Amino acid sequence: MGFLSCCCLLMAGAYLQFAEKLEPCPLCISQRIAIFLTGISFLVAAIHNPKQTGITVYAILGAIIALCGASISARHIWLQHLPPDKVPECSPGLEFVFQNFPISNTLKLMLNGTGECAKIDWTLLGFSIPEWTLLAFLALAILSLVQIWNPKTSRY
């Protein structure tokens, strides 16, 4: 269920990018990477089908990855709610940065965000994409941790 949820989230991001023509900012891409990694942790756990100790390890790992994604979403939300005069400058496109800057600068840009990250292009029920993504990450972290106590996955 967690893996399929992550697939749906990534498909929603692809739809917004390719069908709605919303270009992802560096923080959006970082959140997509975190969703992908969270989904991989769910998939590996399902394929491995471990005993209780393994279930606990995978559950904690999945929750940690999801909470890292949630922290990126929280940073994105914070940038979106800054006063206009406090928003950082926009940067050159990520493709340019990847080609012309060291990887450390590129990673810093992707995790800190820039001026284009503060722009709100789309909302649903009054929530922006990063706000919905934060909710999704928190739900994925909870789903991951619940597996520790899920009697259907535990073996005795």
Buried (B, 14 or more C-beta within 10 A) or exposed (E): EBBEBBBEBBEBBEEBBEEEEBEBBBBBBBBBBBBBBBBBBBBBBBEEEBEEEEBBBBBBBBBBBBBBBBBBBBBBBEBBEEEEEEBBEEBEEBEEBEEEBEEEEBEEBBEBBBBBBBEEBEEEEEBBBBBBBBEBBBBBBEBBBEBBEEEEBEEE
